[in-house]
């Protein structure tokens, strides 16, 4: 498997999605069906945008990730998966205040605990 290229979070997530069976569109479609995301087509050759329609849910998830990154107890499986993706998606500054050493350790711990850990590491 090649190492991830690209610096944008979208590039990293596309590569992870390719490795785990193209589940991205199913997840996005589910979030659209539940009214969490919208669908904003931007023309025939541009990527469709998915605006957040429920910012309260976004904030809830971000706060859960911040608590997990700062904490030291066991990680809930779904939180561990999301936290493990914050590293390759370069979202450390979203889930951690300065200093970020504790958050980096927790992201590494979450990566070890998740079923997609090998893909996320690469």
C-alpha positions as CSV (number, residue, x, y, z in Angstrom):
1,X,0.0,0.0,0.0
2,X,1.3,3.4,-0.9
3,X,1.7,6.1,1.7
4,X,-0.9,8.9,1.7
5,X,-0.2,11.9,-0.5
6,X,-1.8,15.2,-0.4
7,X,-2.1,17.7,2.5
8,X,-5.8,18.3,2.6
9,X,-8.1,16.4,5.0
10,X,-10.3,15.5,2.0
11,X,-7.3,13.8,0.3
12,X,-6.6,11.8,3.4
13,X,-10.2,10.7,3.9
14,X,-10.5,9.7,0.2
15,X,-7.5,7.4,0.6
16,X,-8.8,5.9,3.9
17,X,-12.2,5.4,2.2
18,X,-10.6,3.6,-0.7
19,X,-8.9,1.2,1.7
20,X,-12.0,0.4,3.7
21,X,-14.4,-0.4,0.9
22,X,-15.8,2.9,-0.3
23,X,-18.1,3.6,2.6
24,X,-17.8,7.4,2.4
25,X,-20.9,7.8,0.2
26,X,-23.0,5.5,2.4
27,X,-22.1,7.5,5.5
28,X,-22.8,10.8,3.7
29,X,-26.1,9.6,2.3
30,X,-27.1,8.4,5.8
31,X,-26.3,11.8,7.3
32,X,-28.3,13.5,4.5
33,X,-31.2,11.2,5.1
34,X,-31.2,12.1,8.8
35,X,-31.0,15.8,8.1
36,X,-27.5,16.3,9.5
37,X,-25.9,17.3,6.1
38,X,-27.2,18.9,3.0
39,X,-26.2,18.3,-0.6
40,X,-25.0,21.3,-2.6
41,X,-23.9,20.4,-6.2
42,X,-21.4,22.9,-7.5
43,X,-21.5,22.1,-11.2
44,X,-20.6,19.2,-13.5
45,X,-16.9,19.2,-12.7
46,X,-16.7,20.3,-9.1
47,X,-17.1,18.2,-5.9
48,X,-20.5,18.4,-4.2
49,X,-20.4,20.3,-1.0
50,X,-22.2,18.9,2.1
51,X,-23.1,21.8,4.4
52,X,-23.8,21.0,8.0
53,X,-27.5,21.5,8.7
54,X,-27.3,20.5,12.4
55,X,-24.4,22.5,13.9
56,X,-25.6,21.4,17.3
57,X,-24.7,17.8,16.5
58,X,-21.4,18.9,15.0
59,X,-20.5,20.7,18.2
60,X,-21.6,17.7,20.3
61,X,-19.2,15.5,18.3
62,X,-16.3,18.0,18.5
63,X,-16.8,18.3,22.3
64,X,-16.8,14.5,22.7
65,X,-13.6,14.3,20.7
66,X,-12.0,17.1,22.8
67,X,-12.9,15.3,26.1
68,X,-11.6,12.0,24.7
69,X,-8.3,13.7,23.6
70,X,-7.8,15.3,27.0
71,X,-8.9,12.3,29.0
72,X,-7.2,9.2,30.2
73,X,-9.9,6.6,30.6
74,X,-11.2,4.0,28.3
75,X,-12.4,5.2,24.8
76,X,-15.8,4.4,23.5
77,X,-15.4,2.5,20.2
78,X,-17.1,5.0,18.0
79,X,-15.2,7.9,19.6
80,X,-12.0,6.0,19.2
81,X,-12.6,5.6,15.5
82,X,-13.3,9.3,15.0
83,X,-10.3,10.3,17.2
84,X,-8.1,8.0,15.2
85,X,-9.1,9.8,12.0
86,X,-8.2,13.2,13.4
87,X,-4.5,12.5,12.9
88,X,-4.4,11.8,9.2
89,X,-7.1,14.4,8.6
90,X,-4.8,16.9,10.3
91,X,-7.5,18.0,12.8
92,X,-5.3,18.0,15.9
93,X,-5.9,21.7,16.4
94,X,-9.7,21.1,16.4
95,X,-9.6,18.5,19.1
96,X,-6.8,19.8,21.3
97,X,-5.7,23.0,23.0
98,X,-2.0,23.7,23.6
99,X,0.0,21.8,24.6
100,X,-1.0,19.0,22.3
101,X,1.1,16.1,23.6
102,X,-1.7,14.4,25.5
103,X,-4.0,14.6,22.5
104,X,-1.3,13.1,20.3
105,X,-0.9,10.2,22.7
106,X,-4.7,9.7,22.8
107,X,-5.0,9.7,19.0
108,X,-2.2,7.1,18.9
109,X,-4.0,5.0,21.5
110,X,-7.3,5.3,19.6
111,X,-5.6,4.3,16.4
112,X,-4.3,1.1,18.1
113,X,-7.8,0.3,19.3
114,X,-9.7,0.7,16.0
115,X,-10.3,-1.9,13.3
116,X,-9.1,0.6,10.7
117,X,-5.9,1.3,12.5
118,X,-3.5,-0.1,9.9
119,X,-5.2,2.0,7.1
120,X,-5.2,5.1,9.4
121,X,-1.6,4.7,10.2
122,X,-0.6,4.6,6.6
